[in-house]
Amino acid sequence: MADRHVIPPADWKQRISVDPRVCHGQACIAGTRILVTVVLDNLAAGRTTEQLVEDYPGLTPDDVRAAIAYAAELAHDRTMPLSGS
């Protein structure tokens, strides 16, 4: 059975905004000034989706999943050299 909370690949585009007039054109959660990088950095630091939603009014669990999907999409096209590789 499909998870009703899964963000289909194209749907993240409705939740992520890149506007040169908002946050200097950095990717944000649409309708907010919450940077995608803030969401991802917090997740990488071990914070949970629930903690982020509590800490950032206006942020929803679907927004967090959209930020992850956005990052995954970027990772398909770009690689970062790792030291020692």
N, C-alpha and C positions, 0 to 999 in steps of 0.2 A: 504494500500500500504506500502510495506517495506521501511524503511529509508535506503537510500544508504550509510549513514555514520555509520551505526551500525557495530561494530566490532563483528563478530561471535565469539563464545567462544574460538575456537582453534586458531583464527588468531592473538590474542595478542602474541602468542608464537613466531611469526615471527618479532615482533616489540620490544620485551624485550630480553635483553641479560644478561647472568650471566657468567662472565669470570674472573677467579682468577687473570688474568693479567691486568684487567681494573677495576679501582675503588675498589680495594681490594675484588673483587668478589661480590660486591653489585649489585643488579638488576639495569640496566641502559636501556635507550632507545637505541636500536641497532644502532650501527654506531656512537654513541655519548658518551660523558661522563656525560650525564644528568641523574642523579639518579632518579629512580622511586619515591623514598621518597621525593625528591625535588618537583616533579610534584604534588604529593599528598598533601604535606604540604602547597604548594601554593594554591591549590584548597580549602583545608580546611580553609585557612585563608581568603577566599572570592575572590581570584583572578579568573578571567575568563580564559577560554581556549584561547580566543583571546589575552589577556594580556600575557599569558605564551608564546604563539607562537611569539609574538612581542619581548619579553624579552630574549628568548633563541633561537638564530639562529639554524636552523636544526631541530627544534621541529615542528611537524605538529599536527593539530587537531586529526588525527587518532592515533598519538603517545600518546596524552593525554588520549584518550578513551582506548587505550591499557593498559596504566598504571592503570586506574580505573578497567579494567577487570582483570588485574593481581592481584590487591588487593582484588577484589571480590572472585577470585579463592582461594586465601589464607584464606579468611574469612570463606569459606565453610569448611575448614579442621581444623582451629585453632580458639580458643576463648581466650580472655584475661579476667582474672577475674577483676571485677570492685569493687572498694572499697564500702563497705556498702551492698554488695550483699550476 
